């Protein structure tokens, strides 16, 4: 009885009608990544009282939010208000002044991780390769039995 119930549940949940409403999002999106937590002082306080941090902002084309295929806009450093999930795009000289006051290396902070830059392309190529490999018919030669 348990086996029959399990089989019925598997058939029900593997039905294509159940997954028909699920859509995989793809397209360009804006990404904010916090890279440095600035000290919580009045110097780094927004007008609304929230403290701000340094983040990188870039645009990428991706599939399902975890497979970035390519970067459409290179990263730049911005100020980031984590509580409001908002960023402030300041002129470059003001960002450089903040970096100098905190003794930070701009090149180290303003770079994308390996997966964002190349990993999505590698995973996409592996998936496409697996699909093509699955479409190629195998060459199984039938061995005829020898007559004695």
C-alpha positions in Angstrom: 0.0 0.0 0.0 2.8 2.4 0.8 4.5 1.6 -2.5 1.3 2.3 -4.4 0.9 5.7 -2.6 4.5 6.6 -3.3 4.1 5.8 -7.0 0.9 7.9 -7.2 2.6 10.9 -5.6 5.6 10.6 -7.9 3.2 10.5 -11.0 1.2 13.5 -9.6 4.2 15.7 -8.9 6.1 14.8 -12.1 3.2 15.9 -14.2 3.9 18.7 -16.6 0.8 20.5 -15.6 2.3 21.1 -12.1 5.4 22.8 -13.6 3.6 24.6 -16.4 3.3 27.8 -14.3 6.9 27.9 -13.4 8.9 30.4 -15.5 12.7 30.7 -15.6 13.6 34.4 -15.4 16.3 35.6 -17.8 17.6 38.9 -19.0 19.6 41.9 -17.8 19.6 42.7 -14.1 21.4 45.2 -11.9 23.6 43.7 -9.2 24.9 45.3 -6.0 27.6 43.5 -4.0 28.7 45.0 -0.7 32.5 44.9 -0.7 33.5 47.0 2.4 31.8 47.9 5.6 32.6 51.5 6.3 32.8 52.6 10.0 29.5 53.6 11.5 30.4 57.3 12.1 28.7 60.5 11.3 30.9 60.9 8.3 29.3 57.8 6.6 25.7 58.5 7.6 23.0 59.1 5.1 20.4 61.9 5.5 17.8 59.4 6.8 20.2 58.2 9.6 21.2 54.9 8.0 24.9 54.1 7.7 26.4 53.5 4.3 29.0 51.0 3.0 31.0 50.5 -0.2 29.6 48.3 -2.9 30.1 47.4 -6.5 27.4 48.0 -9.0 27.3 46.2 -12.4 24.7 45.0 -14.9 24.8 41.4 -16.2 22.7 39.2 -18.5 21.8 36.0 -16.6 19.5 33.1 -16.4 17.5 32.3 -13.3 19.5 34.7 -11.2 22.4 32.3 -10.7 23.9 31.8 -14.1 25.5 35.0 -15.3 26.3 34.7 -19.0 28.0 38.0 -19.6 28.5 41.4 -18.0 26.8 44.3 -19.9 28.1 47.1 -17.7 31.5 46.9 -15.9 31.5 47.3 -12.1 31.9 50.6 -10.4 32.2 51.6 -6.8 29.1 53.2 -5.2 27.9 53.9 -1.7 25.3 51.4 -0.5 22.5 51.8 2.1 21.8 48.2 3.1 18.6 49.0 5.1 16.9 50.8 2.2 18.6 48.5 -0.5 19.6 51.7 -2.4 22.8 53.0 -3.7 24.3 56.4 -4.3 26.4 57.0 -7.4 28.9 59.6 -6.3 31.5 61.3 -8.6 34.8 59.4 -8.9 36.8 62.0 -6.9 34.6 61.6 -3.9 34.9 57.8 -4.0 38.6 58.1 -4.3 38.7 60.4 -1.2 36.7 57.8 0.8 39.1 55.1 -0.4 42.1 57.2 0.6 40.7 58.0 4.0 40.2 54.3 4.7 43.5 53.2 3.0 41.8 50.9 0.6 42.9 49.6 -2.8 40.4 50.5 -5.5 41.5 47.7 -7.9 41.1 45.1 -5.3 37.6 46.2 -4.3 36.3 47.0 -7.8 36.5 43.6 -9.5 34.1 40.8 -10.2 34.4 37.3 -8.8 35.5 34.5 -11.2 32.1 32.9 -11.3 30.4 36.1 -12.3 32.9 36.9 -15.0 33.6 33.3 -16.5 31.7 30.7 -14.5 28.3 31.2 -16.0 29.8 30.8 -19.5 31.5 27.6 -18.5 28.4 26.1 -16.9 26.3 27.1 -20.0 28.8 25.5 -22.3 28.8 22.3 -20.2 25.0 22.2 -20.3 24.9 22.7 -24.1 27.6 20.1 -24.5 25.7 17.6 -22.4 22.5 18.2 -24.5 24.4 17.7 -27.8 26.1 14.6 -26.4 22.7 13.2 -25.5 21.4 13.8 -29.0 24.3 11.9 -30.7 23.3 8.3 -31.2 25.6 5.7 -29.7 27.4 3.2 -32.0 26.6 -0.1 -30.3 27.6 -2.9 -32.6 25.5 -5.9 -32.4 27.5 -9.1 -32.0 26.1 -12.0 -33.8 26.4 -15.4 -32.1 28.8 -17.8 -33.9 27.4 -21.0 -35.1 29.0 -24.1 -33.8 
